[in-house]
Amino acid sequence: MTWKSISEYSTGAKLNGYARVLRKRNMGAISFWRARFNNETVQLMLVRDQLVDYVQVKKIVPGSIVYVKGEKFITQTGEATLLIKEIEEKISCNWIMPEKFHGISQERRYRQRVLDLICNDDAFYFMRFTTQVTSDIRKLLWEEGFQEFNTGVLQEYFEGGQAEPFRTHCQANGKDLYLSLTSELKLKRLIIAGFERVFEIAQSFRNEGISPFHSPEFTLLEVYAQECNCHDMMDVAESIVRRVSDSYLSGRNGKKPKQDNKIIPISFEGPYKRVPFEEAYAQYAGSFSDCNLASLVLNYPEMFHSGMSKFTWVMKVIEKMIVPKIIEPTFLTELPIGLSPLVKVCEKNSAVTDRAFFVANGIFFADIYSDENDPVKVGASLEAQSRETGRPVNEDYLSLLEYGLPPTAGIGLSLNRLFMVFLEELPKNIKETICYPLL
C-alpha cells in the first residue's frame, strides 16, 4: 500500500487508524486536536453533536493513543483536517507531555529520542525525510546502472587510512577484528572482479572524537565506477544532491544558514561551481604563499603546531578556514598531494591530485577522486604512510592490484552530513540525522 498524505486525499475521503494525541484545544462544543496519524501530524476536529461520548472524550490526555474514524475536510483557513466520527481511547498516557513552546532540552532530546520524535514535529519530519532521501538515492543509482552490495562490517585488517578504529574480538576463531570505517577497498575488489558499477550504503565506525560534525557511528554512501574519472563522479554526486533537493524541497531554495540575522538562500539547481584549492585558499584564507605548515604555525599558533602531518594540517585548513565560508554547493578541486595514497596525481600538475571535496551550507560531505591503479605507485604511497603512522602496509590489496584495476573513480559521501545540509530550524548537529545518537 502506497502511503499518502492527508492532503492528497479528496474531500470527504474516509480515513481510520491509530493516532497519538499531541495537543488539545477544547472550545466548548467543538475541539481541535493535533495528533500523529498516518505518518504525519494532522488536525482532528471533534464536534459534540457528532459524538455521543463527547464530554468523556474531551478528558483524554495528551500523549494517549486513540483509534479514530473520520472524514477529510478543509477548514476555512485551508487546512486539511480529519472530522472525527468515532474515537476510542486505546492506551492512556501515564506521563506529562512537554509544554509546547518550551519543549525539552537538547541533551534530553538526544538521550530520550523517542520522546523527542513524539513531541517535536521538526525532528519527526526530518527523520522521515532522511529515509525518503536514502530511498531516492538508491533509485537514482539503480537508474544509472549501479549495483548495490553489502560488504560487511567486521574485517580482519583495518582499511581506514590514518583513522582510529574500533576493535573487537571474535570468539569463534580467536581473532581480533575491526569495525569497518570505509567500504572503499572492498568495493574496488568487486571492480577488479568484474562488476563495473558498484555502491554500498553502510554503517561506518571511527573511534575518535564527537562533535557537531563527527559521530563514532555514521552512514556512508560509497560509489565506484570503472572507465570514469573524478570529473565524471562529480557529475554523479551533483545529480544525487539535485535529486534530493528537487524531490524534498519541492523545487524551492533552502533557507539557511542565517548570517547577521538574514536568511541566505541556497540554490541547488546547478551546475555547481568547481573551485581549485589554491583559488579557494586565496579567497577565504589569505595568500597562497602562506599555505605551508611553518607560516600557519606562525600565523595561527592556536590551531597549528609544528608536529602536524601534512594530512592533518591540510585537512584543518580545509575544514576550519575554507569549508565554513562556502554556502552554495561547490566542488573544492585539485587538492594537494599527500592526503591519500590511493588517489591519482593530476597529469598536468604533480603537486595536486585528481580529487574534490563537495561542500554546501558550510558542510563538507563528500570526497570524490580518480583512483590510482598502478600497484607500484600505490605501494610506494602506502609504505610512506606506514612509516608515518606505524601501521602495516595493506599487502592484500596490493596483491589484488596485480590482477589489474581498470581506470576507476569513486565517491565517499556521508549521508548524515548530506542530511545536515538541509537542516533548517533544527540545530546544525549530526545528532539530528541519527535515530539514536551516541552522546
SULDA-V794057 format. One record per residue. N is the residue number from 1. RES is the residue in one small letter. PSI is psi in whole degrees, 0 to 359 (NA if undefined). NEAR is the number of other ideal C-beta (glycine too) atoms within 12 Angstrom. Layout:
# SULDA-V794057
N	RES	PSI	NEAR
N	RES	PSI	NEAR
This chain:
# SULDA-V794057
1	m	128	6
2	t	131	6
3	w	139	15
4	k	143	16
5	s	154	19
6	i	330	32
7	s	340	19
8	e	348	15
9	y	151	23
10	s	154	15
11	t	134	18
12	g	352	15
13	a	139	23
14	k	126	20
15	l	149	34
16	n	158	21
17	g	182	28
18	y	146	22
19	a	146	38
20	r	123	38
21	v	127	42
22	l	308	35
23	r	154	28
24	k	143	28
25	r	93	19
26	n	130	24
27	m	53	14
28	g	252	14
29	a	357	15
30	i	145	23
31	s	141	31
32	f	124	27
33	w	153	37
34	r	132	30
35	a	149	40
36	r	110	33
37	f	136	33
38	n	41	29
39	n	25	24
40	e	171	28
41	t	123	32
42	v	163	36
43	q	132	34
44	l	139	46
45	m	123	37
46	l	127	39
47	v	131	27
48	r	319	20
49	d	345	13
50	q	1	21
51	l	119	27
52	v	331	14
53	d	35	17
54	y	316	24
55	v	319	15
56	q	322	14
57	v	323	28
58	k	342	26
59	k	352	17
60	i	130	36
61	v	148	24
62	p	143	30
63	g	341	29
64	s	157	31
65	i	129	26
66	v	161	35
67	y	127	24
68	v	151	36
69	k	135	24
70	g	183	36
71	e	141	26
72	k	138	32
73	f	170	27
74	i	127	21
75	t	172	18
76	q	337	8
77	t	1	10
78	g	13	10
79	e	131	19
80	a	126	31
81	t	150	34
82	l	112	42
83	l	115	34
84	i	127	41
85	k	326	26
86	e	143	25
87	i	136	38
88	e	127	23
89	e	127	24
90	k	318	17
91	i	120	18
92	s	136	17
93	c	133	22
94	n	6	11
95	w	158	17
96	i	124	13
97	m	139	25
98	p	146	22
99	e	140	11
100	k	311	16
101	f	332	8
102	h	334	11
103	g	216	22
104	i	158	26
105	s	160	15
106	q	313	20
107	e	318	15
108	r	326	18
109	r	313	30
110	y	328	31
111	r	326	17
112	q	71	23
113	r	324	25
114	v	315	21
115	l	318	25
116	d	314	32
117	l	329	27
118	i	314	31
119	c	335	34
120	n	103	33
121	d	321	24
122	d	315	21
123	a	319	36
124	f	310	29
125	y	326	25
126	f	321	31
127	m	324	30
128	r	321	25
129	f	319	32
130	t	324	33
131	t	323	23
132	q	319	23
133	v	313	35
134	t	316	31
135	s	319	21
136	d	321	28
137	i	317	39
138	r	312	25
139	k	318	19
140	l	313	28
141	l	322	33
142	w	318	17
143	e	330	15
144	e	8	27
145	g	14	19
146	f	145	35
147	q	138	23
148	e	137	28
149	f	157	25
150	n	105	18
151	t	1	29
152	g	159	19
153	v	321	23
154	l	137	25
155	q	147	33
156	e	328	22
157	y	130	23
158	f	124	30
159	e	59	36
160	g	28	33
161	g	233	30
162	q	5	28
163	a	160	29
164	e	126	20
165	p	163	30
166	f	136	26
167	r	147	18
168	t	180	19
169	h	133	15
170	c	115	15
171	q	326	9
172	a	319	8
173	n	5	10
174	g	24	8
175	k	145	15
176	d	134	18
177	l	169	23
178	y	150	29
179	l	137	31
180	s	134	35
181	l	324	34
182	t	149	39
183	s	7	38
184	e	301	41
185	l	330	37
186	k	322	38
187	l	325	43
188	k	328	42
189	r	324	28
190	l	325	33
191	i	315	38
192	i	323	27
193	a	346	19
194	g	357	15
195	f	122	25
196	e	329	22
197	r	118	31
198	v	154	37
199	f	162	41
200	e	140	39
201	i	107	36
202	a	148	33
203	q	132	29
204	s	155	38
205	f	130	32
206	r	120	32
207	n	62	22
208	e	209	19
209	g	165	14
210	i	131	20
211	s	177	17
212	p	341	24
213	f	358	30
214	h	134	29
215	s	142	35
216	p	332	26
217	e	132	29
218	f	172	37
219	t	125	31
220	l	128	38
221	l	125	46
222	e	133	45
223	v	133	49
224	y	142	47
225	a	135	36
226	q	162	31
227	e	27	19
228	c	158	33
229	n	185	31
230	c	320	40
231	h	322	23
232	d	318	28
233	m	335	42
234	m	323	39
235	d	319	27
236	v	314	38
237	a	320	48
238	e	320	33
239	s	327	30
240	i	311	43
241	v	322	48
242	r	322	26
243	r	316	28
244	v	313	36
245	s	313	31
246	d	321	21
247	s	319	23
248	y	357	30
249	l	7	26
250	s	38	12
251	g	356	13
252	r	169	17
253	n	147	22
254	g	157	30
255	k	77	20
256	k	160	26
257	p	176	28
258	k	133	17
259	q	123	15
260	d	40	7
261	n	18	7
262	k	138	10
263	i	126	16
264	i	114	21
265	p	142	19
266	i	122	33
267	s	124	24
268	f	13	34
269	e	327	19
270	g	178	24
271	p	152	19
272	y	150	32
273	k	147	24
274	r	107	27
275	v	121	30
276	p	149	29
277	f	315	38
278	e	317	26
279	e	319	21
280	a	320	33
281	y	314	30
282	a	326	18
283	q	322	20
284	y	339	27
285	a	333	31
286	g	194	20
287	s	134	15
288	f	341	21
289	s	341	14
290	d	5	21
291	c	71	32
292	n	159	22
293	l	319	27
294	a	314	17
295	s	322	21
296	l	321	30
297	v	321	19
298	l	317	15
299	n	334	20
300	y	65	22
301	p	337	13
302	e	346	11
303	m	332	20
304	f	150	28
305	h	162	17
306	s	344	15
307	g	2	11
308	m	142	22
309	s	163	22
310	k	318	25
311	f	313	28
312	t	312	25
313	w	326	29
314	v	317	33
315	m	324	30
316	k	320	26
317	v	313	39
318	i	310	32
319	e	331	28
320	k	329	24
321	m	338	31
322	i	305	33
323	v	314	33
324	p	342	23
325	k	357	26
326	i	115	33
327	i	308	29
328	e	146	27
329	p	124	41
330	t	140	41
331	f	122	40
332	l	107	45
333	t	175	34
334	e	56	33
335	l	153	42
336	p	153	34
337	i	162	26
338	g	2	27
339	l	334	33
340	s	137	37
341	p	355	39
342	l	6	41
343	v	140	38
344	k	138	31
345	v	142	31
346	c	139	26
347	e	326	13
348	k	343	11
349	n	106	17
350	s	356	15
351	a	350	17
352	v	164	29
353	t	161	38
354	d	73	35
355	r	151	41
356	a	148	46
357	f	138	45
358	f	125	44
359	v	141	40
360	a	146	43
361	n	32	39
362	g	21	32
363	i	127	39
364	f	117	38
365	f	353	41
366	a	145	41
367	d	126	40
368	i	137	45
369	y	156	43
370	s	135	40
371	d	137	43
372	e	123	35
373	n	6	31
374	d	114	22
375	p	331	26
376	v	313	14
377	k	318	23
378	v	318	32
379	g	316	23
380	a	319	19
381	s	320	33
382	l	323	31
383	e	321	20
384	a	319	22
385	q	322	27
386	s	321	20
387	r	327	15
388	e	322	21
389	t	341	22
390	g	5	9
391	r	147	23
392	p	154	18
393	v	140	25
394	n	85	32
395	e	329	17
396	d	315	21
397	y	322	32
398	l	319	30
399	s	325	17
400	l	328	23
401	l	336	31
402	e	335	17
403	y	334	18
404	g	113	18
405	l	117	35
406	p	162	25
407	p	122	24
408	t	149	39
409	a	158	42
410	g	169	51
411	i	131	51
412	g	110	45
413	l	121	45
414	s	112	37
415	l	324	41
416	n	317	39
417	r	326	41
418	l	317	42
419	f	321	41
420	m	330	38
421	v	330	45
422	f	6	39
423	l	137	35
424	e	275	27
425	e	339	19
426	l	156	30
427	p	148	25
428	k	78	25
429	n	136	28
430	i	335	35
431	k	333	36
432	e	340	37
433	t	1	38
434	i	131	32
435	c	309	25
436	y	82	18
437	p	149	30
438	l	129	21
439	l	NA	17
